[in-house]
Amino acid sequence: MTIDLTTTTIGGSGDKSNSSTQSSHYGIDQYFGYLPIQLLRQVAGEYFPPTTTDSSNPSFPAVVATLQHPPKLTSVTPTVSTTTTNSTIKRKRSSHRRWAYAYLMAGVNVLHPGYRGILYNVLVSAEFLKNSRADVVLMVQMAHNSPLDRLLPIEQAWLEAMNVTVKYLDLPDHGVQNFYTVQLEKFHILEWTEYSRVLFMDGDVLPFCDMDYLFELSDPPTGTTDPLLKQNLIIAWTLEPAHGGFFMLTPNEGDFQELEDIVRRREDQVHETGILFDEKLGWGHAIEHRGWRAAVGARTNTFLWDWHGDFVDQGLLYYWTKYYKQDVSIVINNEVENWTSKPLRPTNNNETTSHQNGTLTREIFLERTLQQPFDEFTCVKGKLVSRPRRYSQVQTGSRGEQWDAPYRDFIHFSGKFKPWLEETQQKMDLDDIVNRTWNSGTETLDALRSPQELWYYTFWKIHQRLRMGDSPMNSSNPFHSAAASITKRLSNNQTVVQHWKAFAMYAPLLQVDIRNLEIPKLALGGYPTYNMMKDVMKARTGRSTDHIEGWKEIENRKKAQRKYTPF
């Protein structure tokens, strides 16, 4: 489990001696990144001037030089040691143990390319997870108005090339798709009973390496009687006891249906009582014992369900793992709380579940608290890429010090700092990044100044390896030949043309004034609101929600508490 920035070559193989021959067939546009420029030209060629790849073009001289005379990097040694030292991580897992990393991409409409940022982040994540023994699975839910019910063939080919499995999700049967419904779709991982553990990460989370140690410590080989971690794992975040963008669950037959029943019961209670969200009982259980704690010291021993996402994924996750399944490890900065259950009252039969007909039969208690349990397992040792506080409030402390694993092993790109956004790209210089890394022969983490640069550079290499800049009409590339027919059809759609034109992050290469273009919003981006939940309730039951009071006041109060700032 090592962060390896040296394996991807221009030619896409391990033989760097062939990279010069391979690269001679491409211009700089093929290596800029993100949307395939040739496809963009085909779809919107009448709107853009042709892009020159002549060596006189001053836009990206270092990249051009790299393509013409690629360096031979025969011995590149990262300056950061990332080798796992604990031998248990190296053990071959037994036959009953099968794991997966899961992502979700929803609201996908090929006419609106906003989803591509998430798609590209999954490709980059798969590169960092390539040494894992777990599968990488992407859940895809198309938009209700998408002309296609699947990804483009070229997108499917990229994912297959990176060993990413795609699972398609049906649209909600009530017909409403918004950010509230999308946040609940991630719990479909509970249906994956072919896996013994599934670690879910949001589409804007980037792992720096595989985190198989979390699987190993929760799902050890047969014969281990006291695993370090429980069957489920959640992590506290800046102001929340559970982060909906990073958690591990154990799938079991019937679990997803039980979770859906919990959601339906709460929505029905809202209709009956007119109370939108009970901050004392939350999803069905008062917070007792020590209360909940956030990852930073601002909120400790809190007993109300009053955090960002409490009425959706982050509240449901906390309730499901701690009070319903009663089997969870909660990571809170450098501590791990292990919670389990004991009989609530004497029973005539040996109760093995925490619920019976929706009624609690067992109570939760804190079994033990572990101090810094992951120090010997973390896959990133020493000082990682410098991460200013603006990039992450949790993963670096107030003075920039590194936090403990697993926080240090991934980054959740927040708000406008997502590396695939145009505003972030304007602050990065691909030519300079290539000069500092590939061209200089110092392909190390220290040569990269931020997680955004690490992402950008890694995607640049994937872009080369998969020949993502090739024209989809070029049948010589097997990744693209299957996309020819669909590309022809879409290129005649003027709506497609306008939306591709509006993707301003590619304007510098296309020599277009970005001030004349509109930046599209991310597919189903933002954060869930109570109004979205009311829309779903009304659509599902056909009943009016006008009698439900107080939702505006609750949202305004939470905004004032700065809990509704999107990650």
C-alpha positions in Angstrom: 0.0 0.0 0.0 2.2 2.7 -1.3 1.5 6.0 -3.0 3.1 5.4 -6.3 3.4 8.3 -8.8 5.8 6.6 -11.1 4.0 3.7 -12.8 1.9 5.5 -15.4 3.7 6.2 -18.6 2.9 8.2 -21.7 2.4 5.1 -23.7 0.2 3.5 -21.0 2.5 0.6 -20.2 5.3 -0.1 -17.9 7.9 0.2 -20.7 8.9 3.9 -20.7 11.2 3.2 -23.7 8.1 3.1 -25.9 6.7 6.4 -24.6 8.4 8.6 -27.2 6.9 6.6 -30.1 3.5 6.6 -28.5 3.5 10.3 -27.7 4.4 11.4 -31.2 0.8 10.8 -32.3 -0.7 13.3 -29.9 -1.0 17.0 -29.6 -1.1 19.0 -26.4 -4.9 19.0 -26.4 -4.9 15.3 -25.7 -3.1 15.9 -22.4 -4.8 18.9 -21.0 -7.2 16.7 -19.0 -11.0 16.4 -18.4 -13.3 16.3 -21.3 -11.8 14.8 -24.5 -11.0 17.8 -26.6 -11.5 15.9 -29.8 -15.0 15.0 -28.7 -15.6 18.5 -27.7 -14.6 19.7 -31.2 -16.9 17.2 -32.9 -19.8 18.2 -30.8 -19.3 21.9 -30.8 -16.7 22.4 -33.5 -18.6 25.2 -35.3 -18.4 27.3 -32.2 -14.7 27.1 -31.5 -11.6 28.0 -33.4 -9.2 25.1 -34.1 -6.5 24.5 -31.5 -3.0 24.5 -32.8 -0.4 22.0 -31.6 2.5 23.7 -33.2 5.6 24.0 -31.1 5.3 27.7 -31.2 2.2 27.6 -29.2 3.3 29.1 -25.8 0.3 27.7 -23.8 2.0 24.6 -22.5 5.6 24.4 -23.6 6.7 22.0 -20.9 4.0 19.5 -21.7 4.8 19.9 -25.4 8.4 19.2 -24.7 7.5 16.2 -22.6 5.5 14.7 -25.5 8.3 15.3 -27.9 11.2 14.1 -25.6 9.8 12.2 -22.7 12.3 11.7 -19.8 13.4 8.3 -18.9 12.6 7.9 -15.2 14.3 4.7 -14.2 14.8 5.3 -10.5 12.4 7.7 -8.8 12.1 7.4 -5.0 9.3 9.1 -3.2 10.6 11.2 -0.3 7.6 10.1 1.8 7.7 6.6 3.2 4.2 5.1 2.7 4.9 1.4 3.2 2.7 -0.4 5.7 4.8 -2.1 8.4 2.1 -4.2 10.1 2.3 -7.8 8.8 -1.4 -8.5 9.4 -2.3 -6.2 6.5 -0.2 -8.4 4.2 -2.1 -11.6 5.1 -4.1 -13.2 2.4 -7.8 -12.9 3.2 -9.9 -16.0 3.6 -12.6 -17.0 1.2 -15.5 -15.5 3.2 -13.9 -12.0 3.2 -14.6 -9.8 0.2 -14.5 -6.0 0.3 -15.4 -3.0 -1.8 -14.9 0.7 -2.0 -18.1 2.4 -3.2 -18.8 5.7 -4.9 -22.1 7.2 -6.1 -22.7 9.4 -9.1 -26.4 10.5 -9.4 -28.4 12.9 -11.6 -26.3 11.8 -14.7 -27.5 13.4 -17.9 -25.2 13.1 -21.0 -26.6 16.5 -22.2 -25.2 18.2 -19.1 -21.6 17.4 -18.4 -21.5 18.5 -14.8 -21.3 14.9 -13.6 -17.9 14.4 -15.3 -16.0 15.9 -12.3 -17.2 13.0 -10.1 -16.5 10.5 -12.9 -12.9 11.8 -13.2 -12.4 11.7 -9.5 -13.5 8.0 -9.4 -10.8 7.3 -12.1 -8.2 9.1 -10.1 -9.3 7.3 -6.9 -9.1 4.0 -8.7 -5.5 4.8 -9.5 -4.7 5.3 -5.8 -6.6 2.1 -4.9 -5.0 -0.1 -7.5 -2.9 -2.0 -4.9 -6.0 -2.8 -2.8 -7.4 -6.2 -2.5 -10.9 -4.7 -2.6 -13.1 -4.0 -5.6 -13.9 -0.4 -6.6 -17.6 0.0 -7.5 -19.4 3.1 -8.8 -23.1 3.4 -8.3 -24.7 5.4 -11.2 -28.2 6.8 -11.1 -29.2 8.5 -14.4 -31.3 11.7 -14.3 -35.0 11.3 -14.9 -34.7 13.4 -18.1 -31.6 11.8 -19.5 -32.0 10.6 -23.1 -29.8 7.6 -22.2 -30.3 5.0 -19.5 -26.5 4.3 -19.3 -23.2 6.2 -19.4 -21.7 6.9 -22.7 -19.8 3.9 -24.1 -16.5 5.8 -23.9 -17.1 6.6 -20.2 -17.9 3.0 -19.5 -14.7 2.0 -21.3 -12.6 4.4 -19.1 -14.1 2.8 -16.0 -13.5 -0.7 -17.2 -9.9 0.2 -18.0 -9.4 1.4 -14.4 -11.0 -1.8 -13.1 -14.1 0.0 -11.8 -17.3 -1.9 -11.7 -20.5 0.0 -12.4 -23.8 -0.7 -10.7 -26.9 1.2 -12.0 -29.6 2.3 -9.6 -33.2 2.6 -10.5 -34.8 6.0 -10.2 -37.1 6.6 -7.2 -40.5 5.1 -7.8 -42.2 8.3 -6.5 -40.7 10.3 -9.4 -38.7 12.9 -7.4 -34.9 13.1 -7.7 -33.2 15.7 -5.7 -30.3 16.1 -3.3 -32.3 14.6 -0.5 -33.1 11.4 -2.4 -29.5 11.1 -3.6 -28.1 11.2 -0.1 -30.2 8.2 0.8 -29.2 6.2 -2.4 -25.7 5.6 -0.9 -27.2 3.1 1.5 -27.8 0.7 -1.4 -24.4 -0.7 -0.4 -26.4 -2.6 2.3 -27.8 -4.8 -0.5 -24.3 -6.0 -1.6 -24.3 -9.2 0.3 -21.6 -10.5 -1.9 -19.3 -8.3 0.1 -18.5 -8.7 3.8 -17.5 -5.0 4.2 -18.1 -1.9 2.0 -16.4 1.4 2.5 -18.4 4.3 0.9 -16.8 7.5 -0.1 -18.5 10.6 -1.6 -17.7 11.5 -5.2 -15.5 14.3 -4.1 -13.4 12.2 -1.7 -9.9 11.2 -2.8 -8.0 8.4 -1.0 -4.3 8.9 -1.0 -3.8 5.1 -1.0 -5.8 2.1 -0.2 -7.2 1.8 3.3 -7.6 -2.0 3.5 -6.4 -1.8 7.1 -10.0 -0.7 8.0 -11.3 -3.9 6.4 -8.7 -6.1 8.0 -9.3 -4.7 11.5 -13.0 -5.1 11.2 -13.2 -8.3 9.2 -10.1 -10.4 10.3 -9.4 -14.0 9.2 -11.5 -16.8 10.7 -10.5 -17.5 14.3 -10.0 -14.0 15.5 -12.2 -13.6 18.5 -11.7 -9.9 19.3 -11.4 -7.7 16.2 -10.1 -4.2 16.9 -13.0 -2.6 15.0 -16.7 -3.3 15.0 -18.7 -4.4 11.9 -19.6 -0.8 11.1 -17.4 2.3 11.1 -18.2 6.0 11.0 -16.1 9.0 11.5 -16.9 12.3 13.3 -16.4 15.5 11.2 -16.0 19.2 12.0 -19.5 19.7 13.5 -21.1 16.3 13.1 -20.8 13.0 14.9 -21.1 11.1 11.5 -19.6 12.0 8.2 -21.9 10.9 5.3 -19.0 11.0 2.9 -16.8 8.3 4.5 -18.1 5.2 6.3 -18.0 1.4 6.3 -21.0 -0.8 6.6 -21.6 -4.6 6.8 -24.2 -5.7 4.3 -26.8 -8.2 5.4 -29.8 -9.7 3.8 -32.8 -7.5 4.4 -30.9 -4.6 5.9 -31.6 -2.2 3.1 -35.3 -2.9 3.3 -35.2 -2.3 7.0 -33.5 1.0 6.5 -36.1 2.1 3.9 -38.8 1.2 6.4 -37.1 3.5 9.0 -37.2 6.3 6.4 -40.8 5.7 5.6 -41.9 5.5 9.2 -40.2 8.8 10.0 -41.8 10.5 6.9 -45.2 9.2 8.0 -44.7 10.5 11.5 -44.0 13.9 10.0 -47.3 13.8 8.2 -49.1 12.7 11.4 -47.5 15.0 13.9 -46.7 18.0 11.7 -43.3 18.1 13.3 -40.6 18.1 10.6 -37.8 16.8 12.8 -37.7 16.0 16.5 -34.3 17.1 17.6 -34.7 15.1 20.9 -35.6 11.7 19.3 -34.1 12.3 15.9 -34.6 9.1 13.8 -36.1 7.3 16.8 -33.8 7.3 19.8 -32.7 9.9 22.3 -29.0 10.5 22.5 -27.8 9.2 25.9 -24.7 8.3 27.8 -21.8 10.6 26.8 -23.7 12.4 24.0 -22.0 12.9 20.7 -18.8 14.6 19.8 -17.4 16.3 16.7 -13.9 15.8 15.5 -12.9 19.2 16.7 -13.4 20.6 20.2 -16.3 22.9 19.3 -19.0 20.4 20.1 -18.7 17.8 22.8 -21.2 15.8 24.9 -24.1 17.1 22.8 -27.5 15.4 23.2 -29.6 16.9 20.4 -30.0 15.8 16.8 -29.0 19.2 15.5 -26.2 18.9 13.0 -25.8 19.3 9.3 -27.6 16.4 7.5 -29.3 15.2 10.7 -32.6 14.6 8.9 -30.9 12.8 6.0 -27.8 10.7 5.5 -25.6 11.9 8.4 -28.4 11.4 10.9 -29.6 8.2 9.5 -26.1 6.8 9.4 -25.6 7.7 13.1 -28.9 6.1 14.1 -28.5 3.0 11.9 -25.0 2.0 13.2 -25.3 3.1 16.8 -28.9 2.7 17.9 -30.4 0.2 15.3 -27.5 -2.2 14.6 -25.8 -1.3 17.9 -22.4 -2.4 16.5 -20.1 0.5 15.5 -16.7 2.0 15.8 -16.8 5.8 15.9 -13.6 7.5 15.0 -13.3 10.9 16.7 -10.0 12.5 15.8 -7.3 10.3 17.5 -9.8 8.1 19.4 -12.1 5.2 18.4 -15.2 4.5 20.5 -16.5 0.9 20.2 -20.2 0.6 20.9 -22.1 -2.6 21.3 -25.3 -3.8 23.0 -26.6 -5.8 26.0 -30.1 -7.0 26.8 -32.5 -4.2 27.7 -34.5 -6.6 29.9 -34.5 -10.3 30.7 -36.0 -12.4 27.9 -37.2 -15.9 27.7 -35.2 -16.5 24.5 -31.7 -15.4 23.7 -32.2 -12.2 21.7 -29.5 -11.8 19.0 -30.9 -8.7 17.4 -31.4 -5.2 18.8 -34.9 -4.8 17.4 -38.1 -7.0 17.4 -41.1 -5.7 15.4 -39.6 -2.2 15.5 -39.1 -2.2 19.3 -35.8 -2.1 21.1 -34.8 -5.2 23.0 -31.2 -4.4 23.6 -29.5 -1.2 24.8 -26.3 0.4 23.5 -23.2 0.9 25.7 -19.6 2.0 25.2 -17.5 -1.1 25.3 -14.1 0.6 25.1 -12.2 3.6 23.8 -9.0 3.1 21.7 -6.3 5.7 21.6 -4.6 6.3 18.2 -5.2 2.7 17.1 -4.3 3.3 13.4 -0.8 4.7 13.8 0.9 1.5 12.6 -1.6 0.8 9.9 -1.9 4.2 8.2 -0.8 4.0 4.6 0.6 7.5 4.6 3.5 8.0 7.1 5.5 11.1 7.8 4.4 14.5 6.4 2.0 14.4 3.5 1.4 17.0 0.9 1.1 20.4 2.5 -2.6 21.1 3.0 -3.5 24.7 4.0 -6.5 24.9 6.3 -8.7 26.2 3.5 -8.5 22.8 1.8 -9.8 20.8 4.8 -10.8 21.8 8.3 -10.5 18.3 9.7 -7.5 16.7 8.1 -5.1 19.4 9.2 -5.2 21.1 12.6 -5.3 24.8 13.2 -1.5 25.0 12.8 -1.4 22.7 9.8 -0.3 19.6 11.8 -1.3 16.2 10.4 -4.3 14.5 11.9 -4.4 10.8 12.7 -5.6 8.0 10.4 -7.9 7.5 8.7 -8.4 11.3 8.3 -4.8 11.7 7.0 -5.4 8.9 4.4 -7.9 10.8 2.3 -9.1 14.3 1.4 -12.7 15.5 1.1 -12.5 18.4 -1.4 -14.8 21.0 -0.1 -16.9 23.6 -1.9 -15.1 25.6 -4.6 -11.7 23.8 -4.0 -12.7 20.7 -6.0 -9.8 20.3 -8.4 -12.1 19.7 -11.4 -13.8 23.0 -11.1 -12.9 25.9 -13.4 -12.0 28.2 -10.5 -9.5 25.8 -9.0 -8.0 25.0 -12.4 -7.3 28.6 -13.0 -5.0 28.6 -10.0 -3.0 25.6 -11.2 -0.4 25.5 -14.0 -0.1 22.1 -15.7 3.1 23.2 -17.4 4.7 24.1 -14.1 3.5 20.9 -12.4 5.0 18.8 -15.3 8.3 20.7 -15.0 8.5 20.0 -11.2 7.6 16.4 -11.5 7.9 14.4 -14.8 10.3 16.6 -16.6 12.7 17.1 -13.7 12.8 13.5 -12.7 11.6 14.3 -9.2 8.2 12.6 -9.3 7.6 12.9 -5.6 4.9 14.0 -3.3 7.1 16.9 -2.1 7.1 18.2 -5.7 3.3 18.7 -5.5 2.1 21.6 -3.5 -1.5 20.6 -2.7 -4.0 17.7 -3.0 -5.4 19.6 -5.9 -2.1 19.4 -7.7 -1.8 15.7 -6.8 -5.2 15.1 -8.3 -4.5 17.1 -11.4 -1.2 15.5 -12.1 -2.6 12.0 -11.5 -5.5 12.6 -13.9 -3.0 13.9 -16.5 -1.2 10.6 -16.4 -4.4 8.6 -16.6 -5.5 10.8 -19.5 -2.3 9.7 -21.3 -2.6 6.0 -20.4 -6.2 5.7 -21.6 -5.6 7.9 -24.6 -8.6 9.9 -23.5 -7.8 12.7 -26.0 -8.3 10.5 -29.0 -11.2 11.3 -31.3 -14.1 8.9 -30.5 -14.3 8.4 -34.3 -10.8 6.9 -34.3 -11.5 3.2 -34.6 -7.9 2.3 -34.0 -8.4 3.0 -30.3 -10.6 0.2 -28.8 -11.6 2.5 -26.0 -13.3 4.8 -28.4 -14.6 2.8 -31.3 -17.8 1.7 -29.5 -18.7 5.4 -28.9 -18.8 6.4 -32.5 -22.5 5.9 -33.2 -23.7 7.7 -30.0 -21.3 10.5 -30.6 -22.7 11.1 -34.1 -26.2 11.2 -32.7 -25.3 13.6 -29.9 -23.3 15.9 -32.1 -26.5 16.8 -34.0 -28.3 17.9 -30.9 -28.0 21.7 -30.4 -28.8 21.4 -26.7 -25.7 19.2 -26.4 -23.7 21.8 -28.3 -24.6 24.6 -26.1 -23.9 22.7 -22.9 -20.5 21.6 -24.0 -19.8 25.1 -25.1 -20.7 26.3 -21.6 -18.0 24.2 -19.9 -15.6 27.0 -19.4 -12.9 25.1 -17.7 -11.6 24.1 -21.1 -11.7 27.6 -22.5 -8.0 28.4 -22.2 -7.1 25.5 -24.4 -9.9 26.3 -26.8 -8.9 29.9 -26.9 -12.4 31.1 -25.8 -13.0 34.1 -23.6 -14.5 32.5 -20.4 -16.2 35.8 -19.6 -18.7 35.0 -22.3 -19.5 31.6 -21.0 -21.7 30.2 -18.2 -20.4 27.7 -15.7 -22.8 24.8 -15.2 -23.7 23.7 -11.7 -22.6 20.2 -10.6 -25.2 17.5 -11.1 -27.4 17.6 -8.0 -24.8 19.6 -6.2 -25.3 21.6 -2.9 -26.9 20.2 0.2 -30.3 18.7 1.2 -33.0 20.9 2.5 -36.3 20.2 4.4 -38.2 21.5 1.4 -36.7 18.7 -0.7 -37.8 16.2 1.8 -41.3 17.6 1.7 -41.4 17.3 -2.1 -40.6 13.6 -1.7 -43.2 13.1 1.0 -45.9 14.7 -1.1 -44.9 12.7 -4.2 -44.8 9.4 -2.3 -48.1 9.7 -0.5 -50.1 12.2 -2.5 -50.8 14.0 0.8 -50.4 17.7 1.3 -47.5 18.9 3.4 -48.9 22.4 4.0 -49.7 21.6 7.7 -46.0 20.9 8.5 -44.7 24.0 10.2 -41.4 25.3 11.4 -39.1 24.0 8.6 -38.1 27.4 7.5 -37.2 28.4 11.0 -35.1 25.2 11.5 -33.2 25.7 8.3 -32.5 29.4 9.0 -31.2 28.5 12.5 -29.0 25.8 11.2 -27.6 28.1 8.5 -26.8 30.6 11.2 -24.9 27.8 13.0 -22.9 27.3 9.8 -23.9 23.7 9.5 -25.2 24.0 6.0 -22.0 24.9 4.4 -21.5 22.3 1.7 -18.5 20.1 2.0 
